[in-house]
Amino acid sequence: MTLVFVVSICFTSSAQDKLKLGVFGGFATQIKAPAAGVKVYYGFSENLRSAASAAYFFKSGVTYLEVNADGHYLLGGDSFKFYPFAGVNYFITSISAGGVSAFSSEIGANLGAGFETSLSEKLSFFAEAKYTLGNADKIMAVGGISFSL
């Protein structure tokens, strides 16, 4: 009986916030480059959701790409939410010059906070700031829109 109760709490969320897709733009300080990316949210409950994202950084001569998996703890009401988050970052660097290529990848930890505000029933604006700890230390700020499915 307790297991049924816990499972029902974990999977209770409004239909509009269960699955969301988003796009964003931002800037990373350490590599001094703008970025564009996509994000997918999955709501486990009213206050907990996961966020998976991928970003490409625009820098001449070097390819930077990152993939993130974060957990958000949502605070606030239906029209405005604030959320601290933490997660894992996978950062890829690739350089090609004169027929020679080099590739490296690093794993780090994300710590950050963001907010989300409703623009309509299905459309929201979000902004986040995060610090990634690891060999690819950086501060990144992003803003974007998300759409509830």
N, C-alpha and C positions, 0 to 999 in steps of 0.2 A: 504494500500500500504506500509506504514512504517513497519507494522508487517511482511509482506512477506519479505521485505528487511532484517530486523533483523534476522528472522529465517534462511534465506539463508546464512547469514554471520556466524551464529552460527554453522551450519552444513556443512560448506565448509572445506574439508581437503582432502589431497591426499589419494587415496585408500590404499596405502601401510602403512600409519600411522594411519588409522581409528581404527583398533583393533590389539593389540599386546599382546602376551603372553611371560612371562619371568620366569626365575629361578635365584636365587641368593644365595650367602653365605655371612656371615658377622659376626660381633662381637658386643656385647653389654657390655658397661663398668660397669654399676651398678650391674648387676647380674654375670658379669665376665664369660660369656658363649658364645661359637660359636653358630651360627644359620644357618638354611637353610630355604628357602621359595619359594613361587610362587607369581607372580604378573600379573595382567591383566590391560592393558591400554585401554582407549577409548578416541579417539580424537574428540573433539567437533568442533574445528576450527584449523587453522594453528598454533595458539599460546596457545590454552587451551586444556587440557586433564585431565581426571580423572585417578586415579590409585588405584586399590584395591589390597591388598596383605595380605598374611598370612605367619607367620614365626614360626618355632619350634626351641626352644633353647635347646642345648644338655648340661644338667647338671645332674649329678648323684643324685638320690634320690628326685628330684623335677621336676615337669613338668611345663614348661613355654611355653605359646602360646600367640601370639598377632595377631590381625586383624586390618588393617589400611584402611582408606578411605581418600585419599589425592587429592588435586587439584594442577596441575602443570602449570606454566606459562613459555612457551618455548621461548627461545631467541637463535638466531643463524640461520645457514643455513641448507641445506639438509644433509650434512655429519657430522656436529658437532652441538649439542644443549646443552645449559646450562639452568637449570631451578631451580628457587626457588619454594618451595612448602609448603603448610600448610594443616592440616587435623585433623582427629580424630583417636585416638588409643584406642583399647579395649584389655586389658592385663589380662591374666588368669594365676593363680598360683594354682597348685595342689600338695599336699604332702600326701604320704601314708607311714606309718611306724607302725609295730607291730599291724596290724589290725585296726588302726585308720587312718582316712582320713580327710584332711582339704582342703577347696577350697575357693579361693577369686578371685574377679575380680575388675578391676579398669578402669575408663575411663580417658583418657588424651588427650592432644593436641600435634600434631606434627608440628615442624618448622624445615625446612632443605633446602638443596640445592643438586643438582646433575648435572651430565653431561651424554650425550649419544653420541656415535660416531658410524657411520656406518661401518660395516665390509664387508657387501655385500648389494645387493639390498634389501634383506629381513631380514638380521641378523645384530644386533647392540650390542655393549658392553655398559653397564651403570655402574656408581658408584654414591653412595649417602651417605651423612652424615646427620643425623637428631638428634634433641634433642626432647625428649618427656617430656612434663610438666604434672605433676599430681602426684599421690601417687607412681606411678611406674616410677619416673624420671630416665632417662638414655640417654646416647649418644650412637648412633649405627651407624656403618659404614658398608656398603654393596657394593658388586660388583657382576655383573651378565651379562647374555645375554638375549636378547629379540628377538622374531621372529614375523614379520609382517604377518598377515593373509590376 
